[in-house]
């Protein structure tokens, strides 16, 4: 079934009284924008994404933001911001063709190269209007971004012998636009109170001051002091004494609705104990019922 496009109408220029603008590019449903709102007290002024469904969710979460349903290559930041300076630009380029989850499958150079749009935006902006701070978030493999090669089957594959070449070139060019302070680190949100252990790469570029990284607020306190906790502390530049007073990592189970007895989750997860790796059909049947799961997945065996 064809999905109807979500219409945002023609964006109008708001009055920001000369304040610095916040732009969320490659905006999804609004997760990064929520973090920005929590940190700075307001939502981004502009959100850019080519996907109507993603921007529809973003608009529901951030109704005061102006939403631009365009391919990033069709966007001119200079035309959007006018004479106003940009305080913060957030970028989360498509990660699919960098992630290890892709394995040895063919990759798309056009998707891998999406981050180059930043240089186009910086080039068209006068130096005084360029973002004072740039954040980029992606999978950890993004720092190994390199050229692709033509495989025998005619598809493009990542060139394993030249990993990181394009990433280093991108960082050098970014520095040439007036960003003397560029740093990147791998971080896990669970170290700062969010229940997810997925590792992500965060790059920060500033043209006004040095980069200051936050100190973790949560730690794996239930591990061995001679093992995982010691390694964790060392990785964050901390000592074991620094862990005193930190909360332990939170879990996703905290966010699940509880049963009426309060002794377990209200969701039917009995399959966890029964199967080592449940099939899609078994999971769908348990959560949605046999009839609905058949409509979702069809009659083919999973």
C-alpha positions in Angstrom: 0.0 0.0 0.0 1.3 3.4 -0.9 2.1 5.7 2.0 0.6 9.1 1.6 3.1 12.0 1.9 2.8 14.2 5.0 2.4 17.9 4.1 4.1 20.5 6.2 3.2 23.4 4.1 5.5 26.2 3.1 7.9 27.1 5.9 7.8 30.7 7.1 10.7 32.6 8.5 10.2 33.0 12.3 11.4 35.8 14.5 14.3 34.8 16.7 15.3 38.2 17.9 18.9 37.8 16.8 19.6 34.6 18.8 21.7 31.8 17.5 19.8 29.2 15.5 19.8 25.4 16.1 19.5 23.1 13.1 19.0 19.4 13.3 19.9 17.9 9.9 19.2 14.2 9.1 16.5 14.6 11.7 14.6 11.4 12.5 11.7 11.2 14.9 13.1 13.7 17.2 15.4 11.8 19.6 18.4 14.0 19.1 16.2 17.1 19.1 14.8 16.0 22.5 18.3 15.8 23.9 19.0 19.3 22.5 15.8 20.5 24.2 16.8 18.9 27.5 20.3 20.5 27.3 19.5 23.9 26.0 15.9 24.5 27.0 14.4 24.7 23.5 13.8 22.6 20.4 15.8 23.1 17.2 14.6 26.0 15.0 14.9 23.8 11.9 14.8 20.1 11.2 15.7 18.6 7.8 14.9 15.1 6.5 13.8 13.7 3.1 11.4 11.2 4.8 7.9 12.5 5.3 7.1 9.8 8.0 10.2 10.7 10.0 9.4 14.4 9.9 5.7 13.8 10.8 6.9 12.1 14.0 9.4 14.9 14.6 6.6 17.5 14.1 4.5 15.7 16.7 7.3 15.8 19.2 8.6 19.3 18.3 5.7 21.3 16.9 7.5 24.6 17.3 10.3 23.5 14.9 10.2 24.4 11.2 10.3 21.2 9.2 12.0 21.0 5.8 11.0 17.8 3.9 14.0 17.9 1.5 17.0 15.9 0.5 19.9 17.5 2.3 21.7 18.2 -1.0 18.7 20.3 -2.1 18.9 22.5 1.0 20.8 25.8 1.2 21.5 26.7 4.8 22.3 30.3 3.7 18.9 30.7 2.2 17.2 29.2 5.3 18.9 31.2 8.0 19.2 34.5 6.2 21.5 36.8 8.2 21.2 34.9 11.5 24.1 33.0 13.0 23.9 29.3 13.7 24.8 28.3 17.2 24.5 24.5 16.9 24.3 22.1 13.9 23.5 18.5 14.7 24.2 15.8 12.1 23.3 12.1 12.1 24.0 11.0 8.5 22.7 7.6 7.3 24.7 4.9 9.0 23.5 1.8 7.1 26.4 1.7 4.7 29.0 2.1 7.4 27.7 -0.2 10.1 29.2 -3.6 10.7 25.7 -4.9 10.5 26.0 -4.5 6.8 28.7 -7.2 6.8 30.3 -7.7 3.3 27.1 -6.7 1.5 27.4 -4.1 -1.3 27.5 -0.4 -0.3 26.2 2.8 -1.8 28.9 5.5 -2.2 26.2 8.2 -2.4 24.9 7.1 1.0 28.3 6.8 2.5 29.3 10.3 1.3 26.3 12.1 2.8 28.4 13.9 5.4 30.2 15.8 2.6 27.1 18.1 2.5 28.5 19.8 5.5 31.3 21.3 3.5 28.9 22.6 0.9 26.9 24.3 3.7 30.0 25.8 5.3 31.3 27.1 2.0 28.2 29.0 1.2 27.9 30.6 4.7 30.0 33.7 5.7 32.4 32.7 8.5 30.5 34.7 11.1 27.3 32.7 10.4 28.9 29.2 10.4 27.8 26.9 13.2 29.7 27.7 16.4 29.4 24.1 17.5 28.9 21.0 15.2 27.9 17.7 16.6 28.0 14.5 14.5 26.7 11.1 15.7 27.1 7.9 13.9 28.0 4.2 14.3 31.5 3.6 15.6 32.6 2.3 12.1 32.1 5.7 10.6 35.6 6.7 11.6 36.8 3.9 9.2 35.0 5.6 6.3 37.2 5.1 3.2 37.0 4.6 -0.6 35.0 1.9 -2.2 36.2 -0.6 -4.9 34.3 -2.2 -7.8 33.8 -5.9 -7.1 33.7 -8.6 -9.7 29.9 -8.7 -9.5 29.7 -5.0 -10.5 28.8 -3.8 -7.0 30.7 -1.4 -4.8 32.4 -2.7 -1.7 34.3 -0.9 1.1 38.1 -1.1 0.4 39.4 -2.7 3.6 43.0 -1.6 2.7 42.1 2.1 2.8 39.9 2.3 5.9 39.7 5.7 7.5 41.2 7.6 4.5 37.9 9.5 3.7 37.2 10.2 7.3 40.6 11.8 7.9 40.2 13.8 4.7 36.8 15.0 5.9 38.1 16.0 9.3 41.0 18.0 7.6 38.6 19.8 5.3 36.3 20.6 8.3 39.2 22.2 10.1 40.0 24.4 7.1 36.6 26.1 7.6 37.6 27.6 10.9 37.3 24.8 13.3 40.5 24.4 15.3 39.0 22.2 17.9 37.8 18.8 16.5 37.6 15.7 18.7 35.7 12.4 18.5 35.1 9.6 20.9 33.2 6.4 21.2 30.5 6.6 23.9 27.6 4.5 25.2 24.5 6.3 26.4 24.2 3.9 29.3 27.1 5.7 31.0 25.0 8.8 31.2 21.7 7.3 32.4 20.0 6.0 29.2 19.3 2.2 29.2 21.2 1.2 26.0 24.6 -0.4 25.6 25.0 0.4 21.9 28.3 2.1 21.2 28.3 5.2 19.1 30.8 7.7 17.7 30.4 11.3 18.6 32.4 14.0 16.9 32.4 17.6 18.2 33.8 20.6 16.2 34.0 24.0 17.8 35.3 27.3 16.5 34.9 29.2 19.7 36.5 27.1 22.5 38.0 23.7 23.3 35.9 20.6 23.4 34.9 19.5 26.9 33.5 16.0 27.3 31.0 15.2 30.0 31.9 12.9 32.9 29.9 9.7 33.2 27.0 9.7 35.6 26.4 5.9 35.6 28.8 3.0 35.7 28.8 -0.9 35.6 29.1 -1.2 39.4 28.1 -4.8 39.4 31.2 -6.2 37.7 34.5 -7.2 39.2 36.7 -4.5 40.4 39.6 -6.3 38.8 37.8 -6.7 35.5 35.1 -4.9 33.7 34.8 -1.9 36.1 38.5 -1.3 36.2 38.7 -1.4 32.4 35.6 0.9 32.1 37.1 3.5 34.5 40.4 3.5 32.7 38.6 4.0 29.4 36.9 7.1 30.7 40.1 8.5 32.3 38.8 7.7 35.8 40.0 5.8 38.8 38.0 3.4 40.9 37.7 6.0 43.6 36.0 8.3 41.0 33.2 5.7 40.8 32.0 6.3 44.3 28.6 8.0 44.2 27.9 7.0 40.6 24.6 5.2 39.9 24.7 1.7 38.3 23.7 1.2 34.7 20.0 1.3 34.1 18.2 -1.4 32.2 15.5 -1.4 29.6 13.4 -3.5 32.0 12.9 -0.4 34.1 10.9 1.1 31.3 8.6 -1.8 30.7 5.1 -1.6 32.1 4.7 -3.8 35.1 2.0 -6.4 35.7 -0.8 -5.8 38.2 1.1 -7.8 40.8 4.2 -5.7 40.3 6.3 -8.9 40.1 7.1 -8.8 36.4 6.5 -7.1 33.1 3.0 -6.9 31.8 4.1 -7.9 28.3 4.0 -11.6 27.3 7.7 -12.5 27.2 7.4 -16.1 28.2 9.1 -17.1 25.0 12.4 -15.8 26.4 12.6 -18.8 28.7 11.2 -21.3 26.1 13.4 -20.5 23.1 17.0 -19.6 22.7 16.2 -17.5 19.6 12.5 -17.1 18.8 11.5 -16.9 15.2 9.8 -13.8 13.9 6.6 -15.8 13.6 6.7 -17.0 17.2 7.5 -13.6 18.5 4.7 -11.9 16.4 2.2 -14.6 17.4 3.0 -14.2 21.1 2.7 -10.4 21.0 -0.1 -9.9 18.5 -1.9 -13.2 18.3 -1.9 -15.9 15.5 -4.3 -14.2 13.2 -2.7 -10.8 13.2 0.8 -12.4 12.9 -0.3 -14.3 9.8 -1.6 -11.0 8.2 1.7 -9.3 9.1 4.1 -12.0 7.9 2.0 -13.9 5.3 1.6 -17.7 5.2 5.3 -18.5 4.5 7.0 -20.3 7.3 9.5 -18.1 9.3 
